[in-house]
Every structure is written in structure tokens, then in C-alpha cells.
Amino acid sequence: MAGKYEVDYNDSRLVSVKNEQAQKESEIKNRYDTLANESKIYYDKQIENSKNWAEKQTELQNNSLNQTLTEIQQNKDQTEKDYMKEQKGAYADYQKQISPYSVRAEQMAANGLSNSGFSENERINKYLAYQNRYTSAREDLNKALININNSIVQARNANDARIAEIAEKAMDEQLSLSLQAFNYRSTLMQEKEQRIAENTDRYNNQYQNVLAQINQEIENQKWWDNFNYEREQREKEFNLKMQELELQKRKAEKEMQYITAQINALNRKSSSSSNSSSSKKSVEKSGTAAQNKLYNSLLSSVSKMSGISGRNLIASKYNSGAITKEQAEKLYSIAQNRI
């Protein structure tokens, strides 16, 4: 707990500034974190869409390749069927031509050429024609198969190239989106830190202002406490002085009563002889030359002395006969006006 003249850092005003600062900072963080999360969701969705597009385009491209390969395979199968058909047809024609029951064989037999050299040469020619036809069909098949296989390779290569283009395009798009997301998030984080710093500076200034106000209040309180303490001390001293003066006054009153009683006694003794002369002389000239001289001296002294001291001096001088009654009463009236 802070002392009377120390700052209480649990003061509600200081705590309020700190709480408000924390609340504002939390609001700033929540606002920018929300924007960052929303941007992440947005860019993640865009990247996911790019991936889905690439997968779809790759699937379509593969389907197109499969269709092309299917058509090529169908063409290949048809070519092989045509080859087999041509091979069988050539062989069947050859067999028909060399059959002893064919029209050509019967004609040659009718002409007596069945077993002649001419017949043998014709058979060889037919065989050679068959072989040429077979060989030609085989070569056509091989060429067709080579072209078909080349088409398959080309189709696969073209498909791979297209898929590579799709992948490259998707990758470029995804990298661009990732870079945009990173830049946007970096900008948000920089703004967030800047806003937090500004908020901290603002509330630090406010905190220092409140702290300065509290310190001023402490200084003011110290001043008033010192002032009140000094005033109380002065009042105590004044009261003590007044008590002393009251005691002195009471003592002086008693002394005056005593002096007055003595003066009255003297008055009664000298009333008959002094009445005629006192009425004709002034107070200053009421005594002897020595009494008048002392009286004039006492006039100056008594006016500078305290009441009690003056009255004591007057009483002693009067009792000793150094001054007259009138002179004593005059001096006493002067001393009585002094404290």
C-alpha cells in the first residue's frame, strides 16, 4: 500500500487508463486477426479452385487421350483384321487358281497342257503372285502399325505436354495467389503493429498526464498539510501566549488592586493638605523637582515597557515616594494600555 505522499499505482484513474489501453489493443488485434483469417480463407479458396481446375483439366485431357488411344487401337485392330482378311483372301485365291478342278485347270487339261512345262510355270507364277500379295499386305500392315504406334507415342507426348502446361499454369496461378496472400497478410500485420504502437503511445501519454495530476495532488496535499500543521502550531503558541498574558493580566490586576489600596490609603492621609495645591498644579508639576524629573523620565520608559513591568516599576517608585500619587496614576493609565 502506498504511503500518504507516494503515488498509489492502484489508483482507479491509473487502473482505468491501463484497462482502457488493454481493451483498445484487444480490439485492434481482433480486428486485424479477423481480416487476416478472412483473407486466408479467401486465398485458400482461390488456390483450391486453381487445384480443382488443374485436376479437372488433367482429367479431361486424360479422357481425351484415352479416347484418342481407343480410336487408334480400334484403327489398329481394324488394320490387323484387314491384313488377316487380305492374307486369307490371297491364299484362298491362290488355292482356287492351283486347284485341279478350277476352270483354268480344266481348260489347260482340255488343251493337253496339264503336265507340261507351261503348266508348271503358271503355277510358279501364281505362287509368286500370292507371295507378292502376301508380302505387300504384310508390309502395309507393318507400315500401318508403325504409324499407329507413332500416333500413340505422339498422342501420349502431346497429352503429357498439355498436362504439363495445365500444371504449370495452375502452379503459376497458385504461386501468384500465395504471394498476394503473403503480401496482404504482411501489410495487415504491419498495420496491426503500427496501430498497437500508436495505441500504446496514446495511452502512455494519457497515463503520464494522470500520473502528473496525481503527483500535483500529492504536492498540494503536502502543502496544505504543512500549512495546517504550521497554523495549528501557531494557534497553539498563540493560545499559550494568551494564557500567559491572561495570567499576567490577573497578576497585574491583583497588584493594581494592591497599589490602588495603598494609594487610597495615602490619599486619605494627605487629602486635607494636598487638595488646595493639587487643584492648582498640573500632574507634571505636582511633585518636587526630583519627582517631576523622574516622572518625565518614566513617561518615556513606561510607554516602551510591557504593562506588567511598567506597572511594577510605577508601584515601586510610588511606594518609595519617588513620584507623587497623581504622577503614579497618570503613569499607571499609560501602563494599563500596554499588554
SULVENQUI-V390436 format. One record per residue. N is the residue number from 0. D_LAST is the distance of its C-alpha to the last C-alpha in Angstrom with 2 decimals. Layout:
n->N d_last->D_LAST
n->N d_last->D_LAST
This chain:
n->0 d_last->52.05
n->1 d_last->49.75
n->2 d_last->46.21
n->3 d_last->43.18
n->4 d_last->43.10
n->5 d_last->46.90
n->6 d_last->49.52
n->7 d_last->51.36
n->8 d_last->54.90
n->9 d_last->55.83
n->10 d_last->53.58
n->11 d_last->55.65
n->12 d_last->55.41
n->13 d_last->56.85
n->14 d_last->59.44
n->15 d_last->60.39
n->16 d_last->61.07
n->17 d_last->63.20
n->18 d_last->65.09
n->19 d_last->65.76
n->20 d_last->66.97
n->21 d_last->69.32
n->22 d_last->70.61
n->23 d_last->71.33
n->24 d_last->73.01
n->25 d_last->75.14
n->26 d_last->76.16
n->27 d_last->77.16
n->28 d_last->79.20
n->29 d_last->80.89
n->30 d_last->81.76
n->31 d_last->83.36
n->32 d_last->84.98
n->33 d_last->86.56
n->34 d_last->87.88
n->35 d_last->89.22
n->36 d_last->90.95
n->37 d_last->92.42
n->38 d_last->93.70
n->39 d_last->95.21
n->40 d_last->97.01
n->41 d_last->98.27
n->42 d_last->99.57
n->43 d_last->100.99
n->44 d_last->102.90
n->45 d_last->104.20
n->46 d_last->105.32
n->47 d_last->106.95
n->48 d_last->108.74
n->49 d_last->110.00
n->50 d_last->111.30
n->51 d_last->112.96
n->52 d_last->114.55
n->53 d_last->115.90
n->54 d_last->117.26
n->55 d_last->118.85
n->56 d_last->120.37
n->57 d_last->121.62
n->58 d_last->123.14
n->59 d_last->124.80
n->60 d_last->126.06
n->61 d_last->127.44
n->62 d_last->129.05
n->63 d_last->130.62
n->64 d_last->131.84
n->65 d_last->133.25
n->66 d_last->135.04
n->67 d_last->136.42
n->68 d_last->137.52
n->69 d_last->139.09
n->70 d_last->141.01
n->71 d_last->142.03
n->72 d_last->143.12
n->73 d_last->145.08
n->74 d_last->146.72
n->75 d_last->147.47
n->76 d_last->148.98
n->77 d_last->151.04
n->78 d_last->152.22
n->79 d_last->153.30
n->80 d_last->155.07
n->81 d_last->156.80
n->82 d_last->157.82
n->83 d_last->159.23
n->84 d_last->160.97
n->85 d_last->162.44
n->86 d_last->163.50
n->87 d_last->165.19
n->88 d_last->166.76
n->89 d_last->168.14
n->90 d_last->169.56
n->91 d_last->171.02
n->92 d_last->172.64
n->93 d_last->173.99
n->94 d_last->175.45
n->95 d_last->177.02
n->96 d_last->178.56
n->97 d_last->180.08
n->98 d_last->181.24
n->99 d_last->185.06
n->100 d_last->184.96
n->101 d_last->183.14
n->102 d_last->184.85
n->103 d_last->184.84
n->104 d_last->186.49
n->105 d_last->189.16
n->106 d_last->189.91
n->107 d_last->190.26
n->108 d_last->192.43
n->109 d_last->194.65
n->110 d_last->195.03
n->111 d_last->195.83
n->112 d_last->192.66
n->113 d_last->190.93
n->114 d_last->191.56
n->115 d_last->191.98
n->116 d_last->189.80
n->117 d_last->188.57
n->118 d_last->187.23
n->119 d_last->185.42
n->120 d_last->183.82
n->121 d_last->182.64
n->122 d_last->181.07
n->123 d_last->179.28
n->124 d_last->178.06
n->125 d_last->176.75
n->126 d_last->174.93
n->127 d_last->173.47
n->128 d_last->172.41
n->129 d_last->170.78
n->130 d_last->169.03
n->131 d_last->167.87
n->132 d_last->166.56
n->133 d_last->164.83
n->134 d_last->163.41
n->135 d_last->162.21
n->136 d_last->160.51
n->137 d_last->158.90
n->138 d_last->157.64
n->139 d_last->156.28
n->140 d_last->154.51
n->141 d_last->153.02
n->142 d_last->151.83
n->143 d_last->150.38
n->144 d_last->148.63
n->145 d_last->147.25
n->146 d_last->145.93
n->147 d_last->144.53
n->148 d_last->142.80
n->149 d_last->141.44
n->150 d_last->140.15
n->151 d_last->138.45
n->152 d_last->136.81
n->153 d_last->135.80
n->154 d_last->134.41
n->155 d_last->132.41
n->156 d_last->131.18
n->157 d_last->130.30
n->158 d_last->128.51
n->159 d_last->126.60
n->160 d_last->125.65
n->161 d_last->124.51
n->162 d_last->122.53
n->163 d_last->120.98
n->164 d_last->120.04
n->165 d_last->118.51
n->166 d_last->116.58
n->167 d_last->115.43
n->168 d_last->114.32
n->169 d_last->112.49
n->170 d_last->110.87
n->171 d_last->109.74
n->172 d_last->108.30
n->173 d_last->106.54
n->174 d_last->105.14
n->175 d_last->103.91
n->176 d_last->102.26
n->177 d_last->100.72
n->178 d_last->99.35
n->179 d_last->97.95
n->180 d_last->96.35
n->181 d_last->94.86
n->182 d_last->93.51
n->183 d_last->92.06
n->184 d_last->90.46
n->185 d_last->89.09
n->186 d_last->87.59
n->187 d_last->86.03
n->188 d_last->84.56
n->189 d_last->83.14
n->190 d_last->81.58
n->191 d_last->80.27
n->192 d_last->78.57
n->193 d_last->77.18
n->194 d_last->75.75
n->195 d_last->74.23
n->196 d_last->72.66
n->197 d_last->71.28
n->198 d_last->69.94
n->199 d_last->68.32
n->200 d_last->66.70
n->201 d_last->65.46
n->202 d_last->63.83
n->203 d_last->62.52
n->204 d_last->60.67
n->205 d_last->59.43
n->206 d_last->58.41
n->207 d_last->56.50
n->208 d_last->54.72
n->209 d_last->53.67
n->210 d_last->52.66
n->211 d_last->50.55
n->212 d_last->48.90
n->213 d_last->48.16
n->214 d_last->46.75
n->215 d_last->44.50
n->216 d_last->43.38
n->217 d_last->42.64
n->218 d_last->40.61
n->219 d_last->38.71
n->220 d_last->38.11
n->221 d_last->36.92
n->222 d_last->34.46
n->223 d_last->33.13
n->224 d_last->33.01
n->225 d_last->31.04
n->226 d_last->28.73
n->227 d_last->28.23
n->228 d_last->27.82
n->229 d_last->25.13
n->230 d_last->23.38
n->231 d_last->23.65
n->232 d_last->22.32
n->233 d_last->19.30
n->234 d_last->18.81
n->235 d_last->19.26
n->236 d_last->16.78
n->237 d_last->14.20
n->238 d_last->15.16
n->239 d_last->15.00
n->240 d_last->11.50
n->241 d_last->10.53
n->242 d_last->12.71
n->243 d_last->11.17
n->244 d_last->7.62
n->245 d_last->9.84
n->246 d_last->11.72
n->247 d_last->9.08
n->248 d_last->8.07
n->249 d_last->11.83
n->250 d_last->12.48
n->251 d_last->10.33
n->252 d_last->12.14
n->253 d_last->15.31
n->254 d_last->14.84
n->255 d_last->14.16
n->256 d_last->17.23
n->257 d_last->19.07
n->258 d_last->18.22
n->259 d_last->19.08
n->260 d_last->22.25
n->261 d_last->23.17
n->262 d_last->22.59
n->263 d_last->24.68
n->264 d_last->27.30
n->265 d_last->27.47
n->266 d_last->27.63
n->267 d_last->30.57
n->268 d_last->32.31
n->269 d_last->31.99
n->270 d_last->32.07
n->271 d_last->35.81
n->272 d_last->35.78
n->273 d_last->32.63
n->274 d_last->33.00
n->275 d_last->35.63
n->276 d_last->34.06
n->277 d_last->30.37
n->278 d_last->31.53
n->279 d_last->33.30
n->280 d_last->30.71
n->281 d_last->27.43
n->282 d_last->24.22
n->283 d_last->24.58
n->284 d_last->28.15
n->285 d_last->27.73
n->286 d_last->28.21
n->287 d_last->30.53
n->288 d_last->30.76
n->289 d_last->28.94
n->290 d_last->26.12
n->291 d_last->25.89
n->292 d_last->25.91
n->293 d_last->23.13
n->294 d_last->21.10
n->295 d_last->21.55
n->296 d_last->20.54
n->297 d_last->17.33
n->298 d_last->16.43
n->299 d_last->16.40
n->300 d_last->14.71
n->301 d_last->11.74
n->302 d_last->10.93
n->303 d_last->10.91
n->304 d_last->9.09
n->305 d_last->5.82
n->306 d_last->5.00
n->307 d_last->7.58
n->308 d_last->9.87
n->309 d_last->10.03
n->310 d_last->10.82
n->311 d_last->13.28
n->312 d_last->14.87
n->313 d_last->15.36
n->314 d_last->16.88
n->315 d_last->19.15
n->316 d_last->20.35
n->317 d_last->21.04
n->318 d_last->22.85
n->319 d_last->24.89
n->320 d_last->25.87
n->321 d_last->24.67
n->322 d_last->23.00
n->323 d_last->24.06
n->324 d_last->22.61
n->325 d_last->22.15
n->326 d_last->20.45
n->327 d_last->18.10
n->328 d_last->17.30
n->329 d_last->16.77
n->330 d_last->14.46
n->331 d_last->12.53
n->332 d_last->12.25
n->333 d_last->10.81
n->334 d_last->8.26
n->335 d_last->7.45
n->336 d_last->6.61
n->337 d_last->3.81
n->338 d_last->0.00
